[in-house]
Amino acid sequence: MKTSALLADQQESPDELKVGLAVKMYETRQVSLGRAAKLGGLTKRAFMEVLGRRGIPVFDYSPEELREEIRG
């Protein structure tokens, strides 16, 4: 099934589709948090809240990246 057919079946508004696409692009690391928020027409804070409601982590560090971040 094509993506356009999947989107049409969901009966979402254009704004909801923009947010959904931005979430997917962020989740797959195609865009940064700020860019995804802008694409979705939201502030960073509002976009982070959307991610939280969908169970998508805002910060997704590997164990090594987290150790490096903590070390400074």
PDB file of N, CA, C and O in Angstrom, chain B, residues numbered from 101:
ATOM      1  N   MET B 101       0.845  -1.175   0.000  1.00  0.00           N
ATOM      2  CA  MET B 101       0.000   0.000   0.000  1.00  0.00           C
ATOM      3  C   MET B 101       0.890   1.238   0.000  1.00  0.00           C
ATOM      4  O   MET B 101       1.892   1.293   0.712  1.00  0.00           O
ATOM      5  N   LYS B 102       0.519   2.215  -0.793  1.00  0.00           N
ATOM      6  CA  LYS B 102       1.307   3.437  -0.890  1.00  0.00           C
ATOM      7  C   LYS B 102       1.098   4.317   0.330  1.00  0.00           C
ATOM      8  O   LYS B 102       0.066   4.249   0.997  1.00  0.00           O
ATOM      9  N   THR B 103       2.097   5.144   0.607  1.00  0.00           N
ATOM     10  CA  THR B 103       2.025   6.050   1.756  1.00  0.00           C
ATOM     11  C   THR B 103       0.826   6.977   1.662  1.00  0.00           C
ATOM     12  O   THR B 103       0.159   7.218   2.668  1.00  0.00           O
ATOM     13  N   SER B 104       0.536   7.500   0.480  1.00  0.00           N
ATOM     14  CA  SER B 104      -0.589   8.416   0.340  1.00  0.00           C
ATOM     15  C   SER B 104      -1.905   7.733   0.699  1.00  0.00           C
ATOM     16  O   SER B 104      -2.793   8.366   1.269  1.00  0.00           O
ATOM     17  N   ALA B 105      -2.038   6.457   0.373  1.00  0.00           N
ATOM     18  CA  ALA B 105      -3.246   5.713   0.725  1.00  0.00           C
ATOM     19  C   ALA B 105      -3.326   5.518   2.232  1.00  0.00           C
ATOM     20  O   ALA B 105      -4.401   5.625   2.822  1.00  0.00           O
ATOM     21  N   LEU B 106      -2.196   5.235   2.846  1.00  0.00           N
ATOM     22  CA  LEU B 106      -2.185   5.070   4.299  1.00  0.00           C
ATOM     23  C   LEU B 106      -2.583   6.371   4.989  1.00  0.00           C
ATOM     24  O   LEU B 106      -3.353   6.361   5.949  1.00  0.00           O
ATOM     25  N   LEU B 107      -2.061   7.474   4.500  1.00  0.00           N
ATOM     26  CA  LEU B 107      -2.385   8.766   5.105  1.00  0.00           C
ATOM     27  C   LEU B 107      -3.857   9.109   4.915  1.00  0.00           C
ATOM     28  O   LEU B 107      -4.492   9.633   5.830  1.00  0.00           O
ATOM     29  N   ALA B 108      -4.391   8.827   3.771  1.00  0.00           N
ATOM     30  CA  ALA B 108      -5.793   9.140   3.505  1.00  0.00           C
ATOM     31  C   ALA B 108      -6.724   8.310   4.379  1.00  0.00           C
ATOM     32  O   ALA B 108      -7.781   8.794   4.783  1.00  0.00           O
ATOM     33  N   ASP B 109      -6.352   7.077   4.676  1.00  0.00           N
ATOM     34  CA  ASP B 109      -7.181   6.209   5.500  1.00  0.00           C
ATOM     35  C   ASP B 109      -7.279   6.681   6.939  1.00  0.00           C
ATOM     36  O   ASP B 109      -8.244   6.352   7.629  1.00  0.00           O
ATOM     37  N   GLN B 110      -6.307   7.441   7.401  1.00  0.00           N
ATOM     38  CA  GLN B 110      -6.264   7.837   8.798  1.00  0.00           C
ATOM     39  C   GLN B 110      -7.195   9.001   9.124  1.00  0.00           C
ATOM     40  O   GLN B 110      -7.431   9.273  10.301  1.00  0.00           O
ATOM     41  N   GLN B 111      -7.720   9.684   8.139  1.00  0.00           N
ATOM     42  CA  GLN B 111      -8.647  10.792   8.356  1.00  0.00           C
ATOM     43  C   GLN B 111      -8.072  11.860   9.279  1.00  0.00           C
ATOM     44  O   GLN B 111      -8.771  12.361  10.160  1.00  0.00           O
ATOM     45  N   GLU B 112      -6.828  12.205   9.088  1.00  0.00           N
ATOM     46  CA  GLU B 112      -6.185  13.228   9.893  1.00  0.00           C
ATOM     47  C   GLU B 112      -6.195  14.553   9.147  1.00  0.00           C
ATOM     48  O   GLU B 112      -6.202  14.595   7.917  1.00  0.00           O
ATOM     49  N   SER B 113      -6.196  15.629   9.917  1.00  0.00           N
ATOM     50  CA  SER B 113      -6.140  16.959   9.319  1.00  0.00           C
ATOM     51  C   SER B 113      -4.740  17.199   8.756  1.00  0.00           C
ATOM     52  O   SER B 113      -3.794  16.501   9.121  1.00  0.00           O
ATOM     53  N   PRO B 114      -4.610  18.172   7.881  1.00  0.00           N
ATOM     54  CA  PRO B 114      -3.271  18.486   7.358  1.00  0.00           C
ATOM     55  C   PRO B 114      -2.268  18.817   8.465  1.00  0.00           C
ATOM     56  O   PRO B 114      -1.100  18.440   8.367  1.00  0.00           O
ATOM     57  N   ASP B 115      -2.704  19.514   9.510  1.00  0.00           N
ATOM     58  CA  ASP B 115      -1.798  19.839  10.622  1.00  0.00           C
ATOM     59  C   ASP B 115      -1.349  18.572  11.347  1.00  0.00           C
ATOM     60  O   ASP B 115      -0.179  18.449  11.710  1.00  0.00           O
ATOM     61  N   GLU B 116      -2.256  17.643  11.557  1.00  0.00           N
ATOM     62  CA  GLU B 116      -1.906  16.376  12.214  1.00  0.00           C
ATOM     63  C   GLU B 116      -0.943  15.569  11.353  1.00  0.00           C
ATOM     64  O   GLU B 116      -0.040  14.912  11.871  1.00  0.00           O
ATOM     65  N   LEU B 117      -1.135  15.618  10.056  1.00  0.00           N
ATOM     66  CA  LEU B 117      -0.237  14.904   9.146  1.00  0.00           C
ATOM     67  C   LEU B 117       1.158  15.515   9.180  1.00  0.00           C
ATOM     68  O   LEU B 117       2.156  14.794   9.156  1.00  0.00           O
ATOM     69  N   LYS B 118       1.232  16.863   9.238  1.00  0.00           N
ATOM     70  CA  LYS B 118       2.538  17.527   9.326  1.00  0.00           C
ATOM     71  C   LYS B 118       3.269  17.113  10.592  1.00  0.00           C
ATOM     72  O   LYS B 118       4.464  16.819  10.557  1.00  0.00           O
ATOM     73  N   VAL B 119       2.552  17.090  11.709  1.00  0.00           N
ATOM     74  CA  VAL B 119       3.166  16.702  12.977  1.00  0.00           C
ATOM     75  C   VAL B 119       3.602  15.241  12.914  1.00  0.00           C
ATOM     76  O   VAL B 119       4.704  14.901  13.347  1.00  0.00           O
ATOM     77  N   GLY B 120       2.751  14.385  12.382  1.00  0.00           N
ATOM     78  CA  GLY B 120       3.087  12.968  12.272  1.00  0.00           C
ATOM     79  C   GLY B 120       4.327  12.733  11.430  1.00  0.00           C
ATOM     80  O   GLY B 120       5.179  11.917  11.783  1.00  0.00           O
ATOM     81  N   LEU B 121       4.429  13.443  10.323  1.00  0.00           N
ATOM     82  CA  LEU B 121       5.599  13.321   9.464  1.00  0.00           C
ATOM     83  C   LEU B 121       6.847  13.832  10.184  1.00  0.00           C
ATOM     84  O   LEU B 121       7.909  13.215  10.108  1.00  0.00           O
ATOM     85  N   ALA B 122       6.714  14.955  10.878  1.00  0.00           N
ATOM     86  CA  ALA B 122       7.846  15.511  11.627  1.00  0.00           C
ATOM     87  C   ALA B 122       8.300  14.544  12.712  1.00  0.00           C
ATOM     88  O   ALA B 122       9.500  14.373  12.927  1.00  0.00           O
ATOM     89  N   VAL B 123       7.356  13.914  13.393  1.00  0.00           N
ATOM     90  CA  VAL B 123       7.698  12.934  14.433  1.00  0.00           C
ATOM     91  C   VAL B 123       8.475  11.777  13.819  1.00  0.00           C
ATOM     92  O   VAL B 123       9.505  11.367  14.354  1.00  0.00           O
ATOM     93  N   LYS B 124       7.996  11.260  12.723  1.00  0.00           N
ATOM     94  CA  LYS B 124       8.665  10.118  12.073  1.00  0.00           C
ATOM     95  C   LYS B 124      10.067  10.504  11.596  1.00  0.00           C
ATOM     96  O   LYS B 124      11.007   9.720  11.727  1.00  0.00           O
ATOM     97  N   MET B 125      10.203  11.702  11.048  1.00  0.00           N
ATOM     98  CA  MET B 125      11.513  12.150  10.588  1.00  0.00           C
ATOM     99  C   MET B 125      12.476  12.323  11.764  1.00  0.00           C
ATOM    100  O   MET B 125      13.662  12.017  11.647  1.00  0.00           O
ATOM    101  N   TYR B 126      11.967  12.811  12.892  1.00  0.00           N
ATOM    102  CA  TYR B 126      12.803  12.939  14.082  1.00  0.00           C
ATOM    103  C   TYR B 126      13.173  11.564  14.619  1.00  0.00           C
ATOM    104  O   TYR B 126      14.328  11.306  14.958  1.00  0.00           O
ATOM    105  N   GLU B 127      12.191  10.697  14.690  1.00  0.00           N
ATOM    106  CA  GLU B 127      12.404   9.348  15.235  1.00  0.00           C
ATOM    107  C   GLU B 127      13.441   8.569  14.429  1.00  0.00           C
ATOM    108  O   GLU B 127      14.199   7.779  14.992  1.00  0.00           O
ATOM    109  N   THR B 128      13.478   8.784  13.135  1.00  0.00           N
ATOM    110  CA  THR B 128      14.430   8.075  12.270  1.00  0.00           C
ATOM    111  C   THR B 128      15.720   8.882  12.053  1.00  0.00           C
ATOM    112  O   THR B 128      16.536   8.559  11.190  1.00  0.00           O
ATOM    113  N   ARG B 129      15.874   9.922  12.847  1.00  0.00           N
ATOM    114  CA  ARG B 129      17.086  10.763  12.851  1.00  0.00           C
ATOM    115  C   ARG B 129      17.371  11.433  11.521  1.00  0.00           C
ATOM    116  O   ARG B 129      18.528  11.659  11.167  1.00  0.00           O
ATOM    117  N   GLN B 130      16.326  11.749  10.791  1.00  0.00           N
ATOM    118  CA  GLN B 130      16.491  12.471   9.533  1.00  0.00           C
ATOM    119  C   GLN B 130      16.608  13.970   9.770  1.00  0.00           C
ATOM    120  O   GLN B 130      17.211  14.686   8.970  1.00  0.00           O
ATOM    121  N   VAL B 131      16.028  14.445  10.874  1.00  0.00           N
ATOM    122  CA  VAL B 131      16.079  15.864  11.209  1.00  0.00           C
ATOM    123  C   VAL B 131      16.302  16.028  12.711  1.00  0.00           C
ATOM    124  O   VAL B 131      16.050  15.115  13.498  1.00  0.00           O
ATOM    125  N   SER B 132      16.777  17.201  13.083  1.00  0.00           N
ATOM    126  CA  SER B 132      16.991  17.520  14.496  1.00  0.00           C
ATOM    127  C   SER B 132      15.650  17.828  15.169  1.00  0.00           C
ATOM    128  O   SER B 132      14.621  17.962  14.507  1.00  0.00           O
ATOM    129  N   LEU B 133      15.686  17.934  16.478  1.00  0.00           N
ATOM    130  CA  LEU B 133      14.488  18.280  17.239  1.00  0.00           C
ATOM    131  C   LEU B 133      13.934  19.625  16.792  1.00  0.00           C
ATOM    132  O   LEU B 133      12.734  19.755  16.551  1.00  0.00           O
ATOM    133  N   GLY B 134      14.795  20.618  16.680  1.00  0.00           N
ATOM    134  CA  GLY B 134      14.355  21.952  16.273  1.00  0.00           C
ATOM    135  C   GLY B 134      13.753  21.970  14.878  1.00  0.00           C
ATOM    136  O   GLY B 134      12.727  22.610  14.643  1.00  0.00           O
ATOM    137  N   ARG B 135      14.387  21.272  13.964  1.00  0.00           N
ATOM    138  CA  ARG B 135      13.890  21.215  12.581  1.00  0.00           C
ATOM    139  C   ARG B 135      12.549  20.470  12.526  1.00  0.00           C
ATOM    140  O   ARG B 135      11.632  20.888  11.818  1.00  0.00           O
ATOM    141  N   ALA B 136      12.443  19.381  13.266  1.00  0.00           N
ATOM    142  CA  ALA B 136      11.189  18.620  13.286  1.00  0.00           C
ATOM    143  C   ALA B 136      10.060  19.473  13.856  1.00  0.00           C
ATOM    144  O   ALA B 136       8.945  19.465  13.334  1.00  0.00           O
ATOM    145  N   ALA B 137      10.348  20.204  14.923  1.00  0.00           N
ATOM    146  CA  ALA B 137       9.328  21.074  15.513  1.00  0.00           C
ATOM    147  C   ALA B 137       8.858  22.102  14.492  1.00  0.00           C
ATOM    148  O   ALA B 137       7.660  22.347  14.355  1.00  0.00           O
ATOM    149  N   LYS B 138       9.806  22.703  13.778  1.00  0.00           N
ATOM    150  CA  LYS B 138       9.461  23.703  12.768  1.00  0.00           C
ATOM    151  C   LYS B 138       8.626  23.083  11.646  1.00  0.00           C
ATOM    152  O   LYS B 138       7.640  23.673  11.203  1.00  0.00           O
ATOM    153  N   LEU B 139       9.021  21.900  11.190  1.00  0.00           N
ATOM    154  CA  LEU B 139       8.261  21.217  10.136  1.00  0.00           C
ATOM    155  C   LEU B 139       6.837  20.905  10.581  1.00  0.00           C
ATOM    156  O   LEU B 139       5.899  20.955   9.785  1.00  0.00           O
ATOM    157  N   GLY B 140       6.691  20.581  11.867  1.00  0.00           N
ATOM    158  CA  GLY B 140       5.370  20.274  12.405  1.00  0.00           C
ATOM    159  C   GLY B 140       4.567  21.507  12.786  1.00  0.00           C
ATOM    160  O   GLY B 140       3.403  21.397  13.172  1.00  0.00           O
ATOM    161  N   GLY B 141       5.182  22.688  12.681  1.00  0.00           N
ATOM    162  CA  GLY B 141       4.489  23.924  13.011  1.00  0.00           C
ATOM    163  C   GLY B 141       4.322  24.129  14.512  1.00  0.00           C
ATOM    164  O   GLY B 141       3.373  24.779  14.951  1.00  0.00           O
ATOM    165  N   LEU B 142       5.247  23.571  15.302  1.00  0.00           N
ATOM    166  CA  LEU B 142       5.157  23.643  16.759  1.00  0.00           C
ATOM    167  C   LEU B 142       6.417  24.273  17.342  1.00  0.00           C
ATOM    168  O   LEU B 142       7.450  24.360  16.678  1.00  0.00           O
ATOM    169  N   THR B 143       6.312  24.712  18.596  1.00  0.00           N
ATOM    170  CA  THR B 143       7.506  25.113  19.327  1.00  0.00           C
ATOM    171  C   THR B 143       8.251  23.846  19.709  1.00  0.00           C
ATOM    172  O   THR B 143       7.699  22.747  19.650  1.00  0.00           O
ATOM    173  N   LYS B 144       9.509  24.005  20.101  1.00  0.00           N
ATOM    174  CA  LYS B 144      10.269  22.829  20.547  1.00  0.00           C
ATOM    175  C   LYS B 144       9.583  22.179  21.744  1.00  0.00           C
ATOM    176  O   LYS B 144       9.470  20.955  21.814  1.00  0.00           O
ATOM    177  N   ARG B 145       9.127  23.003  22.682  1.00  0.00           N
ATOM    178  CA  ARG B 145       8.474  22.461  23.871  1.00  0.00           C
ATOM    179  C   ARG B 145       7.223  21.661  23.515  1.00  0.00           C
ATOM    180  O   ARG B 145       7.013  20.561  24.025  1.00  0.00           O
ATOM    181  N   ALA B 146       6.398  22.220  22.639  1.00  0.00           N
ATOM    182  CA  ALA B 146       5.169  21.524  22.229  1.00  0.00           C
ATOM    183  C   ALA B 146       5.506  20.233  21.494  1.00  0.00           C
ATOM    184  O   ALA B 146       4.831  19.219  21.671  1.00  0.00           O
ATOM    185  N   PHE B 147       6.555  20.270  20.665  1.00  0.00           N
ATOM    186  CA  PHE B 147       6.947  19.070  19.936  1.00  0.00           C
ATOM    187  C   PHE B 147       7.454  18.001  20.894  1.00  0.00           C
ATOM    188  O   PHE B 147       7.163  16.817  20.720  1.00  0.00           O
ATOM    189  N   MET B 148       8.210  18.416  21.903  1.00  0.00           N
ATOM    190  CA  MET B 148       8.694  17.471  22.911  1.00  0.00           C
ATOM    191  C   MET B 148       7.517  16.824  23.647  1.00  0.00           C
ATOM    192  O   MET B 148       7.565  15.641  23.982  1.00  0.00           O
ATOM    193  N   GLU B 149       6.473  17.597  23.895  1.00  0.00           N
ATOM    194  CA  GLU B 149       5.283  17.042  24.546  1.00  0.00           C
ATOM    195  C   GLU B 149       4.608  16.011  23.650  1.00  0.00           C
ATOM    196  O   GLU B 149       4.135  14.983  24.135  1.00  0.00           O
ATOM    197  N   VAL B 150       4.560  16.275  22.354  1.00  0.00           N
ATOM    198  CA  VAL B 150       4.003  15.307  21.402  1.00  0.00           C
ATOM    199  C   VAL B 150       4.826  14.023  21.435  1.00  0.00           C
ATOM    200  O   VAL B 150       4.271  12.924  21.472  1.00  0.00           O
ATOM    201  N   LEU B 151       6.142  14.164  21.420  1.00  0.00           N
ATOM    202  CA  LEU B 151       7.008  12.987  21.479  1.00  0.00           C
ATOM    203  C   LEU B 151       6.734  12.184  22.745  1.00  0.00           C
ATOM    204  O   LEU B 151       6.647  10.957  22.702  1.00  0.00           O
ATOM    205  N   GLY B 152       6.600  12.878  23.867  1.00  0.00           N
ATOM    206  CA  GLY B 152       6.325  12.198  25.132  1.00  0.00           C
ATOM    207  C   GLY B 152       5.019  11.430  25.100  1.00  0.00           C
ATOM    208  O   GLY B 152       4.950  10.299  25.582  1.00  0.00           O
ATOM    209  N   ARG B 153       3.973  12.039  24.532  1.00  0.00           N
ATOM    210  CA  ARG B 153       2.676  11.353  24.441  1.00  0.00           C
ATOM    211  C   ARG B 153       2.750  10.114  23.554  1.00  0.00           C
ATOM    212  O   ARG B 153       2.003   9.154  23.745  1.00  0.00           O
ATOM    213  N   ARG B 154       3.651  10.147  22.594  1.00  0.00           N
ATOM    214  CA  ARG B 154       3.804   9.002  21.682  1.00  0.00           C
ATOM    215  C   ARG B 154       4.857   8.004  22.147  1.00  0.00           C
ATOM    216  O   ARG B 154       5.119   7.002  21.482  1.00  0.00           O
ATOM    217  N   GLY B 155       5.458   8.295  23.304  1.00  0.00           N
ATOM    218  CA  GLY B 155       6.450   7.371  23.857  1.00  0.00           C
ATOM    219  C   GLY B 155       7.781   7.370  23.125  1.00  0.00           C
ATOM    220  O   GLY B 155       8.506   6.375  23.147  1.00  0.00           O
ATOM    221  N   ILE B 156       8.104   8.479  22.479  1.00  0.00           N
ATOM    222  CA  ILE B 156       9.350   8.595  21.732  1.00  0.00           C
ATOM    223  C   ILE B 156      10.328   9.417  22.565  1.00  0.00           C
ATOM    224  O   ILE B 156      10.025  10.553  22.927  1.00  0.00           O
ATOM    225  N   PRO B 157      11.496   8.859  22.873  1.00  0.00           N
ATOM    226  CA  PRO B 157      12.447   9.598  23.715  1.00  0.00           C
ATOM    227  C   PRO B 157      12.990  10.839  23.017  1.00  0.00           C
ATOM    228  O   PRO B 157      13.293  10.823  21.824  1.00  0.00           O
ATOM    229  N   VAL B 158      13.102  11.904  23.784  1.00  0.00           N
ATOM    230  CA  VAL B 158      13.682  13.134  23.256  1.00  0.00           C
ATOM    231  C   VAL B 158      15.195  12.983  23.167  1.00  0.00           C
ATOM    232  O   VAL B 158      15.818  13.420  22.199  1.00  0.00           O
ATOM    233  N   PHE B 159      15.774  12.366  24.176  1.00  0.00           N
ATOM    234  CA  PHE B 159      17.211  12.124  24.204  1.00  0.00           C
ATOM    235  C   PHE B 159      17.424  10.630  24.074  1.00  0.00           C
ATOM    236  O   PHE B 159      16.957   9.852  24.907  1.00  0.00           O
ATOM    237  N   ASP B 160      18.126  10.232  23.034  1.00  0.00           N
ATOM    238  CA  ASP B 160      18.326   8.817  22.763  1.00  0.00           C
ATOM    239  C   ASP B 160      19.817   8.538  22.643  1.00  0.00           C
ATOM    240  O   ASP B 160      20.342   8.314  21.553  1.00  0.00           O
ATOM    241  N   TYR B 161      20.486   8.558  23.795  1.00  0.00           N
ATOM    242  CA  TYR B 161      21.920   8.329  23.822  1.00  0.00           C
ATOM    243  C   TYR B 161      22.221   6.832  23.940  1.00  0.00           C
ATOM    244  O   TYR B 161      21.514   6.090  24.622  1.00  0.00           O
ATOM    245  N   SER B 162      23.283   6.414  23.261  1.00  0.00           N
ATOM    246  CA  SER B 162      23.810   5.070  23.503  1.00  0.00           C
ATOM    247  C   SER B 162      24.519   5.127  24.851  1.00  0.00           C
ATOM    248  O   SER B 162      24.830   6.219  25.327  1.00  0.00           O
ATOM    249  N   PRO B 163      24.785   3.980  25.482  1.00  0.00           N
ATOM    250  CA  PRO B 163      25.497   4.010  26.770  1.00  0.00           C
ATOM    251  C   PRO B 163      26.828   4.757  26.694  1.00  0.00           C
ATOM    252  O   PRO B 163      27.181   5.490  27.617  1.00  0.00           O
ATOM    253  N   GLU B 164      27.559   4.577  25.609  1.00  0.00           N
ATOM    254  CA  GLU B 164      28.846   5.267  25.463  1.00  0.00           C
ATOM    255  C   GLU B 164      28.649   6.781  25.310  1.00  0.00           C
ATOM    256  O   GLU B 164      29.377   7.566  25.919  1.00  0.00           O
ATOM    257  N   GLU B 165      27.680   7.185  24.508  1.00  0.00           N
ATOM    258  CA  GLU B 165      27.400   8.611  24.336  1.00  0.00           C
ATOM    259  C   GLU B 165      26.987   9.248  25.662  1.00  0.00           C
ATOM    260  O   GLU B 165      27.379  10.377  25.958  1.00  0.00           O
ATOM    261  N   LEU B 166      26.210   8.539  26.447  1.00  0.00           N
ATOM    262  CA  LEU B 166      25.774   9.050  27.745  1.00  0.00           C
ATOM    263  C   LEU B 166      26.975   9.216  28.686  1.00  0.00           C
ATOM    264  O   LEU B 166      27.077  10.219  29.391  1.00  0.00           O
ATOM    265  N   ARG B 167      27.879   8.235  28.695  1.00  0.00           N
ATOM    266  CA  ARG B 167      29.086   8.345  29.530  1.00  0.00           C
ATOM    267  C   ARG B 167      29.912   9.570  29.119  1.00  0.00           C
ATOM    268  O   ARG B 167      30.393  10.319  29.970  1.00  0.00           O
ATOM    269  N   GLU B 168      30.069   9.763  27.806  1.00  0.00           N
ATOM    270  CA  GLU B 168      30.821  10.915  27.308  1.00  0.00           C
ATOM    271  C   GLU B 168      30.142  12.224  27.701  1.00  0.00           C
ATOM    272  O   GLU B 168      30.813  13.183  28.085  1.00  0.00           O
ATOM    273  N   GLU B 169      28.843  12.265  27.609  1.00  0.00           N
ATOM    274  CA  GLU B 169      28.083  13.482  27.951  1.00  0.00           C
ATOM    275  C   GLU B 169      28.235  13.800  29.441  1.00  0.00           C
ATOM    276  O   GLU B 169      28.386  14.963  29.814  1.00  0.00           O
ATOM    277  N   ILE B 170      28.195  12.787  30.277  1.00  0.00           N
ATOM    278  CA  ILE B 170      28.311  12.978  31.725  1.00  0.00           C
ATOM    279  C   ILE B 170      29.723  13.447  32.091  1.00  0.00           C
ATOM    280  O   ILE B 170      29.898  14.306  32.955  1.00  0.00           O
ATOM    281  N   ARG B 171      30.710  12.878  31.432  1.00  0.00           N
ATOM    282  CA  ARG B 171      32.097  13.272  31.699  1.00  0.00           C
ATOM    283  C   ARG B 171      32.370  14.728  31.330  1.00  0.00           C
ATOM    284  O   ARG B 171      33.234  15.384  31.912  1.00  0.00           O
ATOM    285  N   GLY B 172      31.610  15.216  30.347  1.00  0.00           N
ATOM    286  CA  GLY B 172      31.763  16.611  29.937  1.00  0.00           C
ATOM    287  C   GLY B 172      32.781  16.740  28.903  1.00  0.00           C
ATOM    288  O   GLY B 172      33.048  17.846  28.434  1.00  0.00           O
TER     289      GLY B 172
END
